[in-house]
Amino acid sequence: MDRPTRAAYADGMTHKALAEILTKYGDGRQSGARVDLPPAMETTLFVAFADEGLVIDRVRSLELGAEFAVASTARGDRFVLLYEDVRAVRFGHGGSTAPGYER
């Protein structure tokens, strides 16, 4: 199956949009260029990475620069992202550490 061209998608994420999404829907607290996300909120970023997708889970904070963002995870990993490569943000509330879905 052929992939749609980049032009088939809407314009990429912007600095302003990402900041608003994180604070409005993720209960993030913005202090200057940094947005801290509460530990109870399971935040996942979906990012375009070449022809594949990159999933960054357990995001705890983002430093929002002019051209790019730096996502820090609960494991201490840091990812540098271009805003236009961020495709989606997922928020969830963790209740269990067991794998799979709860019923």
N, C-alpha and C positions, 0 to 999 in steps of 0.2 A: 504494500500500500504506500502510495506516495504521500509525503508529508506536505501540508499546506506551506506556502511561502511565509516568511516573516510578515510580509505586508498583509496577509490574511488575518492577522491578529490585531487587536486594538493597540494603540500606542502603549509603550511600556509604562511601568510604575514610575511615579515621580517622588521626589523627596517629600513634598507636601502631602501627597496621598498616603505614602507609607507611614508618616508620622501620625496622621489623622486616624488611620486604621488601627495602629498599635495603641493609641491612647483612648479612642472611642470604643473599640470593640474588644481590645485585649486588656483593658484596665491598666495600661501602662502609665507610668509617671515620667513626664519629660522634664529634664533639668538641663537647660542649654541644648546642646546637640545630642545628648544621651537620653535614650528611652529605656527605663528599667521595667521589666515585666515581672509580675508577682509569681512566686514559686508554685502557687496553686494552679496557675494557668499554664496549660501545656501548649506552647506556641511552636508551630512548625512553619518554616518557609519553604516554598516550592520555587526553585530557581532553574532557569534554562542553563544548560551546560553542554555546549557543542550540540550534537544531535540527540543527546540524552537529557534527562532531568535530574536535578540534584535536590534531595530532600534533606533539609537541615532541621532536626527536631530538638526539643528541649532548649529553645532559645531563651536566654535570660535577659539579654540587653542588646541594644543596637546603638552604635555611634553613627549619627547621620551627618556625613560630610557633604560638601557641595556636589561632588560627582559620583560618590560611592558611599556605601554603608559597610560597617564592620559588625557582624553578628557574633556574639559570644554565647556559648552554650553552657549548660550545667556541667558538662564534662571538662570544661576549660578550653575547648576548641574555639578558634576564631576563624571566620570566613569573611573575605572581602568580596563584596557584591556590587555590581553596577545596578543602579535602580531599574534600568530597562530590562534586566534579566530576571527580576523578581516577578513571578507569574501569579502567585497566590499566597495567602496567609491563612493558616488554620488555627483556630483556638479551641481548646477542650479543657475539661476539668478532670484531672486524674483522680481516680478513686481507688484504684487497685494497681499493684505492681505485677499482677499475673498477666501473661500474654493472652491475646485473643480478646473477644468481646464478652462483656457481662450480659447476663440475661435479666 
